[in-house]
């Protein structure tokens, strides 16, 4: 079995690390669903979506500003997708490409809610749209992006395209401010 060397504790079996990351991701995915459900049941579709967008946008801004500030303090660039990927704070060991549609632990959990809560089919990929777009916009101050395939909806991989934005350098973000 593969092991991962850690600075503080020696080595950890990779399977254990993957399991732990996916357990944490499962709880986050459940929390996001219940957050959306509470808003949806109390305020209806439109207000719930507005509040979800505001919350996820603020989360993404906070997260990306921290990544950007860390990169800049280390003398690293923040202009490209490659710079972003070098600074990203996701635990990629929990996202297993070989698992296809279930490679993303969020998607694996969120799809389980669709039959009972069909309205969530819109809110689940909305998280990805807002968080992923806002993080690249905030980190680079010049790029934006769109998801062209999301495993929550279809396919076995999440696909995206990044592009230069005329609005982002002016501080105009896709989902807020």
CNS distance restraints for C-alpha pairs under 8 A (distance, minus, plus):
assign (resid   1 and name CA) (resid  13 and name CA) 6.72 0.50 0.50
assign (resid   1 and name CA) (resid  14 and name CA) 7.37 0.50 0.50
assign (resid   1 and name CA) (resid  15 and name CA) 7.80 0.50 0.50
assign (resid   2 and name CA) (resid  13 and name CA) 5.85 0.50 0.50
assign (resid   2 and name CA) (resid  14 and name CA) 5.41 0.50 0.50
assign (resid   2 and name CA) (resid  15 and name CA) 7.59 0.50 0.50
assign (resid   3 and name CA) (resid  11 and name CA) 6.01 0.50 0.50
assign (resid   3 and name CA) (resid  12 and name CA) 5.30 0.50 0.50
assign (resid   3 and name CA) (resid  13 and name CA) 4.15 0.50 0.50
assign (resid   3 and name CA) (resid  14 and name CA) 4.94 0.50 0.50
assign (resid   4 and name CA) (resid  11 and name CA) 5.30 0.50 0.50
assign (resid   4 and name CA) (resid  12 and name CA) 5.11 0.50 0.50
assign (resid   4 and name CA) (resid  13 and name CA) 6.06 0.50 0.50
assign (resid   4 and name CA) (resid  14 and name CA) 5.76 0.50 0.50
assign (resid   5 and name CA) (resid  10 and name CA) 5.64 0.50 0.50
assign (resid   5 and name CA) (resid  11 and name CA) 4.22 0.50 0.50
assign (resid   5 and name CA) (resid  12 and name CA) 6.41 0.50 0.50
assign (resid   6 and name CA) (resid  10 and name CA) 5.19 0.50 0.50
assign (resid   6 and name CA) (resid  11 and name CA) 5.61 0.50 0.50
assign (resid   6 and name CA) (resid  12 and name CA) 7.27 0.50 0.50
assign (resid  12 and name CA) (resid  16 and name CA) 7.00 0.50 0.50
assign (resid  12 and name CA) (resid  17 and name CA) 6.83 0.50 0.50
assign (resid  13 and name CA) (resid  17 and name CA) 6.46 0.50 0.50
assign (resid  14 and name CA) (resid  18 and name CA) 6.12 0.50 0.50
assign (resid  15 and name CA) (resid  19 and name CA) 6.06 0.50 0.50
assign (resid  16 and name CA) (resid  20 and name CA) 6.12 0.50 0.50
assign (resid  17 and name CA) (resid  21 and name CA) 6.18 0.50 0.50
assign (resid  17 and name CA) (resid  93 and name CA) 7.46 0.50 0.50
assign (resid  17 and name CA) (resid  94 and name CA) 7.82 0.50 0.50
assign (resid  18 and name CA) (resid  22 and name CA) 6.09 0.50 0.50
assign (resid  18 and name CA) (resid  93 and name CA) 5.76 0.50 0.50
assign (resid  18 and name CA) (resid  94 and name CA) 4.88 0.50 0.50
assign (resid  19 and name CA) (resid  23 and name CA) 6.09 0.50 0.50
assign (resid  19 and name CA) (resid  94 and name CA) 7.37 0.50 0.50
assign (resid  20 and name CA) (resid  24 and name CA) 6.35 0.50 0.50
assign (resid  21 and name CA) (resid  25 and name CA) 6.14 0.50 0.50
assign (resid  21 and name CA) (resid  91 and name CA) 7.07 0.50 0.50
assign (resid  21 and name CA) (resid  93 and name CA) 7.43 0.50 0.50
assign (resid  21 and name CA) (resid  94 and name CA) 5.30 0.50 0.50
assign (resid  22 and name CA) (resid  26 and name CA) 5.90 0.50 0.50
assign (resid  22 and name CA) (resid  94 and name CA) 5.47 0.50 0.50
assign (resid  22 and name CA) (resid 105 and name CA) 5.98 0.50 0.50
assign (resid  23 and name CA) (resid  27 and name CA) 6.44 0.50 0.50
assign (resid  24 and name CA) (resid  28 and name CA) 6.35 0.50 0.50
assign (resid  25 and name CA) (resid  29 and name CA) 6.05 0.50 0.50
assign (resid  25 and name CA) (resid 105 and name CA) 6.09 0.50 0.50
assign (resid  25 and name CA) (resid 106 and name CA) 6.43 0.50 0.50
assign (resid  26 and name CA) (resid  30 and name CA) 6.15 0.50 0.50
assign (resid  26 and name CA) (resid 105 and name CA) 6.24 0.50 0.50
assign (resid  26 and name CA) (resid 106 and name CA) 6.35 0.50 0.50
assign (resid  26 and name CA) (resid 109 and name CA) 6.41 0.50 0.50
assign (resid  27 and name CA) (resid  31 and name CA) 6.07 0.50 0.50
assign (resid  28 and name CA) (resid  32 and name CA) 6.18 0.50 0.50
assign (resid  28 and name CA) (resid 106 and name CA) 7.82 0.50 0.50
assign (resid  29 and name CA) (resid  33 and name CA) 6.28 0.50 0.50
assign (resid  29 and name CA) (resid 105 and name CA) 7.85 0.50 0.50
assign (resid  29 and name CA) (resid 106 and name CA) 5.16 0.50 0.50
assign (resid  29 and name CA) (resid 109 and name CA) 6.40 0.50 0.50
assign (resid  29 and name CA) (resid 110 and name CA) 6.67 0.50 0.50
assign (resid  30 and name CA) (resid  34 and name CA) 6.20 0.50 0.50
assign (resid  30 and name CA) (resid 109 and name CA) 7.13 0.50 0.50
assign (resid  30 and name CA) (resid 110 and name CA) 7.51 0.50 0.50
assign (resid  31 and name CA) (resid  35 and name CA) 5.99 0.50 0.50
assign (resid  32 and name CA) (resid  36 and name CA) 6.17 0.50 0.50
assign (resid  33 and name CA) (resid  37 and name CA) 6.02 0.50 0.50
assign (resid  33 and name CA) (resid 110 and name CA) 7.19 0.50 0.50
assign (resid  33 and name CA) (resid 120 and name CA) 7.75 0.50 0.50
assign (resid  33 and name CA) (resid 124 and name CA) 7.73 0.50 0.50
assign (resid  34 and name CA) (resid  38 and name CA) 6.00 0.50 0.50
assign (resid  35 and name CA) (resid  39 and name CA) 6.37 0.50 0.50
assign (resid  36 and name CA) (resid  40 and name CA) 5.90 0.50 0.50
assign (resid  36 and name CA) (resid  48 and name CA) 6.83 0.50 0.50
assign (resid  36 and name CA) (resid  49 and name CA) 8.00 0.50 0.50
assign (resid  36 and name CA) (resid  52 and name CA) 6.85 0.50 0.50
assign (resid  36 and name CA) (resid 120 and name CA) 7.96 0.50 0.50
assign (resid  36 and name CA) (resid 123 and name CA) 7.44 0.50 0.50
assign (resid  37 and name CA) (resid  41 and name CA) 5.97 0.50 0.50
assign (resid  38 and name CA) (resid  42 and name CA) 6.07 0.50 0.50
assign (resid  39 and name CA) (resid  43 and name CA) 5.62 0.50 0.50
assign (resid  39 and name CA) (resid  44 and name CA) 7.09 0.50 0.50
assign (resid  39 and name CA) (resid  47 and name CA) 7.79 0.50 0.50
assign (resid  39 and name CA) (resid  48 and name CA) 4.92 0.50 0.50
assign (resid  39 and name CA) (resid  51 and name CA) 7.78 0.50 0.50
assign (resid  40 and name CA) (resid  44 and name CA) 4.66 0.50 0.50
assign (resid  40 and name CA) (resid  45 and name CA) 5.44 0.50 0.50
assign (resid  40 and name CA) (resid  47 and name CA) 7.69 0.50 0.50
assign (resid  40 and name CA) (resid  48 and name CA) 5.03 0.50 0.50
assign (resid  40 and name CA) (resid  49 and name CA) 7.82 0.50 0.50
assign (resid  43 and name CA) (resid  47 and name CA) 5.70 0.50 0.50
assign (resid  43 and name CA) (resid  48 and name CA) 5.87 0.50 0.50
assign (resid  44 and name CA) (resid  48 and name CA) 5.90 0.50 0.50
assign (resid  45 and name CA) (resid  49 and name CA) 6.05 0.50 0.50
assign (resid  46 and name CA) (resid  50 and name CA) 6.23 0.50 0.50
assign (resid  47 and name CA) (resid  51 and name CA) 6.16 0.50 0.50
assign (resid  48 and name CA) (resid  52 and name CA) 6.04 0.50 0.50
assign (resid  49 and name CA) (resid  53 and name CA) 6.01 0.50 0.50
assign (resid  49 and name CA) (resid 123 and name CA) 7.33 0.50 0.50
assign (resid  50 and name CA) (resid  54 and name CA) 6.24 0.50 0.50
assign (resid  51 and name CA) (resid  55 and name CA) 6.09 0.50 0.50
assign (resid  52 and name CA) (resid  56 and name CA) 6.00 0.50 0.50
assign (resid  53 and name CA) (resid  57 and name CA) 5.83 0.50 0.50
assign (resid  53 and name CA) (resid 127 and name CA) 7.77 0.50 0.50
assign (resid  53 and name CA) (resid 130 and name CA) 6.79 0.50 0.50
assign (resid  53 and name CA) (resid 175 and name CA) 7.03 0.50 0.50
assign (resid  54 and name CA) (resid  58 and name CA) 6.17 0.50 0.50
assign (resid  54 and name CA) (resid 175 and name CA) 7.87 0.50 0.50
assign (resid  54 and name CA) (resid 176 and name CA) 7.10 0.50 0.50
assign (resid  55 and name CA) (resid  59 and name CA) 6.20 0.50 0.50
assign (resid  56 and name CA) (resid  60 and name CA) 6.04 0.50 0.50
assign (resid  56 and name CA) (resid 127 and name CA) 6.80 0.50 0.50
assign (resid  56 and name CA) (resid 130 and name CA) 6.49 0.50 0.50
assign (resid  56 and name CA) (resid 131 and name CA) 6.11 0.50 0.50
assign (resid  57 and name CA) (resid  61 and name CA) 6.11 0.50 0.50
assign (resid  57 and name CA) (resid 130 and name CA) 6.14 0.50 0.50
assign (resid  57 and name CA) (resid 131 and name CA) 6.31 0.50 0.50
assign (resid  57 and name CA) (resid 134 and name CA) 6.43 0.50 0.50
assign (resid  57 and name CA) (resid 175 and name CA) 6.55 0.50 0.50
assign (resid  57 and name CA) (resid 176 and name CA) 6.61 0.50 0.50
assign (resid  58 and name CA) (resid  62 and name CA) 6.12 0.50 0.50
assign (resid  59 and name CA) (resid  63 and name CA) 6.07 0.50 0.50
assign (resid  59 and name CA) (resid 131 and name CA) 7.64 0.50 0.50
assign (resid  60 and name CA) (resid  64 and name CA) 5.89 0.50 0.50
assign (resid  60 and name CA) (resid 130 and name CA) 7.81 0.50 0.50
assign (resid  60 and name CA) (resid 131 and name CA) 5.21 0.50 0.50
assign (resid  60 and name CA) (resid 132 and name CA) 7.69 0.50 0.50
assign (resid  60 and name CA) (resid 134 and name CA) 5.80 0.50 0.50
assign (resid  60 and name CA) (resid 135 and name CA) 5.32 0.50 0.50
assign (resid  61 and name CA) (resid  65 and name CA) 5.88 0.50 0.50
assign (resid  61 and name CA) (resid 134 and name CA) 6.48 0.50 0.50
assign (resid  61 and name CA) (resid 135 and name CA) 6.27 0.50 0.50
assign (resid  61 and name CA) (resid 138 and name CA) 6.19 0.50 0.50
assign (resid  62 and name CA) (resid  66 and name CA) 6.30 0.50 0.50
assign (resid  63 and name CA) (resid  67 and name CA) 6.39 0.50 0.50
assign (resid  63 and name CA) (resid 135 and name CA) 7.31 0.50 0.50
assign (resid  64 and name CA) (resid  68 and name CA) 5.94 0.50 0.50
assign (resid  64 and name CA) (resid 134 and name CA) 7.96 0.50 0.50
assign (resid  64 and name CA) (resid 135 and name CA) 5.02 0.50 0.50
assign (resid  64 and name CA) (resid 136 and name CA) 7.49 0.50 0.50
assign (resid  64 and name CA) (resid 138 and name CA) 5.84 0.50 0.50
assign (resid  64 and name CA) (resid 139 and name CA) 5.34 0.50 0.50
assign (resid  65 and name CA) (resid  69 and name CA) 5.93 0.50 0.50
assign (resid  65 and name CA) (resid 138 and name CA) 6.52 0.50 0.50
assign (resid  65 and name CA) (resid 139 and name CA) 6.36 0.50 0.50
assign (resid  66 and name CA) (resid  70 and name CA) 6.09 0.50 0.50
assign (resid  67 and name CA) (resid  71 and name CA) 6.19 0.50 0.50
assign (resid  67 and name CA) (resid  87 and name CA) 6.05 0.50 0.50
assign (resid  67 and name CA) (resid  88 and name CA) 6.72 0.50 0.50
assign (resid  67 and name CA) (resid  89 and name CA) 7.31 0.50 0.50
assign (resid  67 and name CA) (resid 139 and name CA) 7.14 0.50 0.50
assign (resid  68 and name CA) (resid  72 and name CA) 6.11 0.50 0.50
assign (resid  68 and name CA) (resid  78 and name CA) 6.56 0.50 0.50
assign (resid  68 and name CA) (resid  87 and name CA) 7.63 0.50 0.50
assign (resid  68 and name CA) (resid 138 and name CA) 7.97 0.50 0.50
assign (resid  68 and name CA) (resid 139 and name CA) 5.27 0.50 0.50
assign (resid  68 and name CA) (resid 140 and name CA) 7.85 0.50 0.50
assign (resid  69 and name CA) (resid  73 and name CA) 5.99 0.50 0.50
assign (resid  70 and name CA) (resid  74 and name CA) 6.28 0.50 0.50
assign (resid  71 and name CA) (resid  75 and name CA) 6.37 0.50 0.50
assign (resid  71 and name CA) (resid  76 and name CA) 5.01 0.50 0.50
assign (resid  71 and name CA) (resid  77 and name CA) 6.82 0.50 0.50
assign (resid  71 and name CA) (resid  78 and name CA) 7.04 0.50 0.50
assign (resid  71 and name CA) (resid  87 and name CA) 6.53 0.50 0.50
assign (resid  72 and name CA) (resid  76 and name CA) 5.30 0.50 0.50
assign (resid  72 and name CA) (resid  77 and name CA) 6.61 0.50 0.50
assign (resid  72 and name CA) (resid  78 and name CA) 7.30 0.50 0.50
assign (resid  76 and name CA) (resid  83 and name CA) 7.69 0.50 0.50
assign (resid  77 and name CA) (resid  83 and name CA) 6.07 0.50 0.50
assign (resid  78 and name CA) (resid  83 and name CA) 5.36 0.50 0.50
assign (resid  78 and name CA) (resid  84 and name CA) 6.43 0.50 0.50
assign (resid  78 and name CA) (resid 139 and name CA) 6.33 0.50 0.50
assign (resid  78 and name CA) (resid 140 and name CA) 5.18 0.50 0.50
assign (resid  79 and name CA) (resid  83 and name CA) 6.41 0.50 0.50
assign (resid  79 and name CA) (resid  84 and name CA) 7.74 0.50 0.50
assign (resid  79 and name CA) (resid 139 and name CA) 7.81 0.50 0.50
assign (resid  79 and name CA) (resid 140 and name CA) 4.78 0.50 0.50
assign (resid  79 and name CA) (resid 141 and name CA) 7.46 0.50 0.50
assign (resid  79 and name CA) (resid 142 and name CA) 7.23 0.50 0.50
assign (resid  80 and name CA) (resid  84 and name CA) 6.33 0.50 0.50
assign (resid  80 and name CA) (resid 140 and name CA) 6.55 0.50 0.50
assign (resid  80 and name CA) (resid 143 and name CA) 7.75 0.50 0.50
assign (resid  81 and name CA) (resid  85 and name CA) 6.10 0.50 0.50
assign (resid  81 and name CA) (resid 136 and name CA) 7.68 0.50 0.50
assign (resid  81 and name CA) (resid 162 and name CA) 7.69 0.50 0.50
assign (resid  82 and name CA) (resid  86 and name CA) 6.15 0.50 0.50
assign (resid  83 and name CA) (resid  87 and name CA) 6.45 0.50 0.50
assign (resid  84 and name CA) (resid  88 and name CA) 5.88 0.50 0.50
assign (resid  84 and name CA) (resid 136 and name CA) 7.09 0.50 0.50
assign (resid  84 and name CA) (resid 139 and name CA) 6.80 0.50 0.50
assign (resid  84 and name CA) (resid 140 and name CA) 7.43 0.50 0.50
assign (resid  91 and name CA) (resid  95 and name CA) 7.78 0.50 0.50
assign (resid  92 and name CA) (resid  96 and name CA) 7.89 0.50 0.50
assign (resid  94 and name CA) (resid 104 and name CA) 7.73 0.50 0.50
assign (resid  94 and name CA) (resid 105 and name CA) 7.36 0.50 0.50
assign (resid  95 and name CA) (resid 103 and name CA) 5.14 0.50 0.50
assign (resid  95 and name CA) (resid 104 and name CA) 5.24 0.50 0.50
assign (resid  95 and name CA) (resid 105 and name CA) 6.79 0.50 0.50
assign (resid  96 and name CA) (resid 100 and name CA) 7.79 0.50 0.50
assign (resid  96 and name CA) (resid 102 and name CA) 8.00 0.50 0.50
assign (resid  96 and name CA) (resid 103 and name CA) 4.61 0.50 0.50
assign (resid  96 and name CA) (resid 104 and name CA) 7.13 0.50 0.50
assign (resid  97 and name CA) (resid 103 and name CA) 5.21 0.50 0.50
assign (resid  97 and name CA) (resid 157 and name CA) 7.33 0.50 0.50
assign (resid  98 and name CA) (resid 103 and name CA) 6.84 0.50 0.50
assign (resid  99 and name CA) (resid 103 and name CA) 4.68 0.50 0.50
assign (resid 100 and name CA) (resid 155 and name CA) 7.82 0.50 0.50
assign (resid 100 and name CA) (resid 156 and name CA) 4.26 0.50 0.50
assign (resid 100 and name CA) (resid 157 and name CA) 6.29 0.50 0.50
assign (resid 101 and name CA) (resid 107 and name CA) 7.70 0.50 0.50
assign (resid 101 and name CA) (resid 108 and name CA) 7.54 0.50 0.50
assign (resid 101 and name CA) (resid 151 and name CA) 5.29 0.50 0.50
assign (resid 101 and name CA) (resid 152 and name CA) 7.56 0.50 0.50
assign (resid 101 and name CA) (resid 154 and name CA) 7.64 0.50 0.50
assign (resid 101 and name CA) (resid 155 and name CA) 6.30 0.50 0.50
assign (resid 101 and name CA) (resid 156 and name CA) 4.16 0.50 0.50
assign (resid 101 and name CA) (resid 157 and name CA) 6.42 0.50 0.50
assign (resid 102 and name CA) (resid 107 and name CA) 6.58 0.50 0.50
assign (resid 102 and name CA) (resid 108 and name CA) 5.10 0.50 0.50
assign (resid 102 and name CA) (resid 151 and name CA) 7.65 0.50 0.50
assign (resid 102 and name CA) (resid 156 and name CA) 7.65 0.50 0.50
assign (resid 103 and name CA) (resid 108 and name CA) 7.70 0.50 0.50
assign (resid 103 and name CA) (resid 156 and name CA) 7.84 0.50 0.50
assign (resid 103 and name CA) (resid 157 and name CA) 7.71 0.50 0.50
assign (resid 104 and name CA) (resid 108 and name CA) 6.34 0.50 0.50
assign (resid 104 and name CA) (resid 151 and name CA) 7.70 0.50 0.50
assign (resid 105 and name CA) (resid 109 and name CA) 6.40 0.50 0.50
assign (resid 106 and name CA) (resid 110 and name CA) 5.97 0.50 0.50
assign (resid 107 and name CA) (resid 111 and name CA) 5.96 0.50 0.50
assign (resid 107 and name CA) (resid 124 and name CA) 7.88 0.50 0.50
assign (resid 107 and name CA) (resid 151 and name CA) 6.56 0.50 0.50
assign (resid 107 and name CA) (resid 152 and name CA) 4.89 0.50 0.50
assign (resid 108 and name CA) (resid 112 and name CA) 7.12 0.50 0.50
assign (resid 108 and name CA) (resid 152 and name CA) 7.65 0.50 0.50
assign (resid 109 and name CA) (resid 113 and name CA) 7.49 0.50 0.50
assign (resid 110 and name CA) (resid 114 and name CA) 7.21 0.50 0.50
assign (resid 110 and name CA) (resid 124 and name CA) 6.49 0.50 0.50
assign (resid 110 and name CA) (resid 152 and name CA) 7.41 0.50 0.50
assign (resid 111 and name CA) (resid 121 and name CA) 7.78 0.50 0.50
assign (resid 111 and name CA) (resid 152 and name CA) 6.53 0.50 0.50
assign (resid 113 and name CA) (resid 117 and name CA) 5.74 0.50 0.50
assign (resid 113 and name CA) (resid 118 and name CA) 7.63 0.50 0.50
assign (resid 113 and name CA) (resid 120 and name CA) 7.22 0.50 0.50
assign (resid 114 and name CA) (resid 118 and name CA) 4.82 0.50 0.50
assign (resid 114 and name CA) (resid 119 and name CA) 7.52 0.50 0.50
assign (resid 114 and name CA) (resid 120 and name CA) 6.12 0.50 0.50
assign (resid 114 and name CA) (resid 121 and name CA) 5.91 0.50 0.50
assign (resid 117 and name CA) (resid 121 and name CA) 7.85 0.50 0.50
assign (resid 119 and name CA) (resid 123 and name CA) 7.17 0.50 0.50
assign (resid 120 and name CA) (resid 124 and name CA) 5.89 0.50 0.50
assign (resid 121 and name CA) (resid 125 and name CA) 7.23 0.50 0.50
assign (resid 121 and name CA) (resid 153 and name CA) 7.82 0.50 0.50
assign (resid 122 and name CA) (resid 126 and name CA) 6.32 0.50 0.50
assign (resid 123 and name CA) (resid 127 and name CA) 6.59 0.50 0.50
assign (resid 124 and name CA) (resid 128 and name CA) 7.42 0.50 0.50
assign (resid 124 and name CA) (resid 152 and name CA) 7.23 0.50 0.50
assign (resid 125 and name CA) (resid 129 and name CA) 6.33 0.50 0.50
assign (resid 125 and name CA) (resid 150 and name CA) 7.16 0.50 0.50
assign (resid 125 and name CA) (resid 152 and name CA) 6.33 0.50 0.50
assign (resid 125 and name CA) (resid 153 and name CA) 7.44 0.50 0.50
assign (resid 126 and name CA) (resid 130 and name CA) 6.15 0.50 0.50
assign (resid 127 and name CA) (resid 131 and name CA) 5.95 0.50 0.50
assign (resid 128 and name CA) (resid 132 and name CA) 5.60 0.50 0.50
assign (resid 128 and name CA) (resid 133 and name CA) 7.91 0.50 0.50
assign (resid 129 and name CA) (resid 133 and name CA) 5.90 0.50 0.50
assign (resid 129 and name CA) (resid 146 and name CA) 7.19 0.50 0.50
assign (resid 129 and name CA) (resid 147 and name CA) 6.78 0.50 0.50
assign (resid 130 and name CA) (resid 134 and name CA) 5.89 0.50 0.50
assign (resid 130 and name CA) (resid 175 and name CA) 6.38 0.50 0.50
assign (resid 131 and name CA) (resid 135 and name CA) 6.00 0.50 0.50
assign (resid 132 and name CA) (resid 136 and name CA) 6.46 0.50 0.50
assign (resid 132 and name CA) (resid 145 and name CA) 7.71 0.50 0.50
assign (resid 133 and name CA) (resid 137 and name CA) 6.21 0.50 0.50
assign (resid 133 and name CA) (resid 144 and name CA) 5.98 0.50 0.50
assign (resid 133 and name CA) (resid 145 and name CA) 5.46 0.50 0.50
assign (resid 133 and name CA) (resid 146 and name CA) 6.79 0.50 0.50
assign (resid 133 and name CA) (resid 174 and name CA) 7.33 0.50 0.50
assign (resid 134 and name CA) (resid 138 and name CA) 5.91 0.50 0.50
assign (resid 134 and name CA) (resid 144 and name CA) 7.75 0.50 0.50
assign (resid 134 and name CA) (resid 173 and name CA) 6.98 0.50 0.50
assign (resid 134 and name CA) (resid 174 and name CA) 7.17 0.50 0.50
assign (resid 134 and name CA) (resid 175 and name CA) 7.07 0.50 0.50
assign (resid 135 and name CA) (resid 139 and name CA) 5.86 0.50 0.50
assign (resid 136 and name CA) (resid 140 and name CA) 5.96 0.50 0.50
assign (resid 136 and name CA) (resid 141 and name CA) 7.82 0.50 0.50
assign (resid 136 and name CA) (resid 143 and name CA) 6.37 0.50 0.50
assign (resid 136 and name CA) (resid 144 and name CA) 6.12 0.50 0.50
assign (resid 136 and name CA) (resid 145 and name CA) 7.34 0.50 0.50
assign (resid 137 and name CA) (resid 141 and name CA) 5.37 0.50 0.50
assign (resid 137 and name CA) (resid 142 and name CA) 6.24 0.50 0.50
assign (resid 137 and name CA) (resid 143 and name CA) 5.38 0.50 0.50
assign (resid 137 and name CA) (resid 144 and name CA) 5.23 0.50 0.50
assign (resid 137 and name CA) (resid 168 and name CA) 6.32 0.50 0.50
assign (resid 137 and name CA) (resid 173 and name CA) 6.90 0.50 0.50
assign (resid 141 and name CA) (resid 168 and name CA) 5.87 0.50 0.50
assign (resid 141 and name CA) (resid 169 and name CA) 5.34 0.50 0.50
assign (resid 141 and name CA) (resid 171 and name CA) 7.54 0.50 0.50
assign (resid 142 and name CA) (resid 164 and name CA) 6.13 0.50 0.50
assign (resid 142 and name CA) (resid 165 and name CA) 5.86 0.50 0.50
assign (resid 142 and name CA) (resid 166 and name CA) 7.59 0.50 0.50
assign (resid 142 and name CA) (resid 168 and name CA) 5.29 0.50 0.50
assign (resid 142 and name CA) (resid 169 and name CA) 5.07 0.50 0.50
assign (resid 143 and name CA) (resid 162 and name CA) 6.64 0.50 0.50
assign (resid 143 and name CA) (resid 163 and name CA) 5.58 0.50 0.50
assign (resid 143 and name CA) (resid 164 and name CA) 4.69 0.50 0.50
assign (resid 143 and name CA) (resid 165 and name CA) 5.38 0.50 0.50
assign (resid 143 and name CA) (resid 168 and name CA) 6.81 0.50 0.50
assign (resid 144 and name CA) (resid 162 and name CA) 5.76 0.50 0.50
assign (resid 144 and name CA) (resid 163 and name CA) 5.54 0.50 0.50
assign (resid 144 and name CA) (resid 164 and name CA) 6.33 0.50 0.50
assign (resid 144 and name CA) (resid 165 and name CA) 5.86 0.50 0.50
assign (resid 144 and name CA) (resid 168 and name CA) 7.31 0.50 0.50
assign (resid 145 and name CA) (resid 160 and name CA) 6.90 0.50 0.50
assign (resid 145 and name CA) (resid 161 and name CA) 5.56 0.50 0.50
assign (resid 145 and name CA) (resid 162 and name CA) 4.23 0.50 0.50
assign (resid 145 and name CA) (resid 163 and name CA) 5.92 0.50 0.50
assign (resid 146 and name CA) (resid 160 and name CA) 5.63 0.50 0.50
assign (resid 146 and name CA) (resid 161 and name CA) 5.64 0.50 0.50
assign (resid 146 and name CA) (resid 162 and name CA) 6.69 0.50 0.50
assign (resid 147 and name CA) (resid 158 and name CA) 7.30 0.50 0.50
assign (resid 147 and name CA) (resid 159 and name CA) 5.89 0.50 0.50
assign (resid 147 and name CA) (resid 160 and name CA) 4.19 0.50 0.50
assign (resid 147 and name CA) (resid 161 and name CA) 6.54 0.50 0.50
assign (resid 148 and name CA) (resid 158 and name CA) 7.57 0.50 0.50
assign (resid 148 and name CA) (resid 159 and name CA) 5.39 0.50 0.50
assign (resid 148 and name CA) (resid 160 and name CA) 5.10 0.50 0.50
assign (resid 148 and name CA) (resid 161 and name CA) 7.10 0.50 0.50
assign (resid 149 and name CA) (resid 153 and name CA) 7.78 0.50 0.50
assign (resid 149 and name CA) (resid 154 and name CA) 6.90 0.50 0.50
assign (resid 149 and name CA) (resid 155 and name CA) 6.87 0.50 0.50
assign (resid 149 and name CA) (resid 157 and name CA) 7.08 0.50 0.50
assign (resid 149 and name CA) (resid 158 and name CA) 5.18 0.50 0.50
assign (resid 149 and name CA) (resid 159 and name CA) 4.86 0.50 0.50
assign (resid 149 and name CA) (resid 160 and name CA) 6.84 0.50 0.50
assign (resid 150 and name CA) (resid 154 and name CA) 6.05 0.50 0.50
assign (resid 150 and name CA) (resid 155 and name CA) 6.87 0.50 0.50
assign (resid 150 and name CA) (resid 157 and name CA) 6.66 0.50 0.50
assign (resid 150 and name CA) (resid 158 and name CA) 4.52 0.50 0.50
assign (resid 150 and name CA) (resid 159 and name CA) 6.61 0.50 0.50
assign (resid 151 and name CA) (resid 155 and name CA) 5.27 0.50 0.50
assign (resid 151 and name CA) (resid 156 and name CA) 5.70 0.50 0.50
assign (resid 151 and name CA) (resid 157 and name CA) 5.69 0.50 0.50
assign (resid 151 and name CA) (resid 158 and name CA) 5.69 0.50 0.50
assign (resid 165 and name CA) (resid 169 and name CA) 7.32 0.50 0.50
assign (resid 166 and name CA) (resid 170 and name CA) 7.54 0.50 0.50
assign (resid 167 and name CA) (resid 171 and name CA) 6.76 0.50 0.50
assign (resid 167 and name CA) (resid 172 and name CA) 5.14 0.50 0.50
assign (resid 167 and name CA) (resid 173 and name CA) 7.02 0.50 0.50
assign (resid 168 and name CA) (resid 172 and name CA) 4.94 0.50 0.50
assign (resid 168 and name CA) (resid 173 and name CA) 5.68 0.50 0.50
assign (resid 171 and name CA) (resid 177 and name CA) 7.64 0.50 0.50
assign (resid 172 and name CA) (resid 176 and name CA) 7.54 0.50 0.50
assign (resid 172 and name CA) (resid 177 and name CA) 6.35 0.50 0.50
assign (resid 173 and name CA) (resid 177 and name CA) 6.20 0.50 0.50
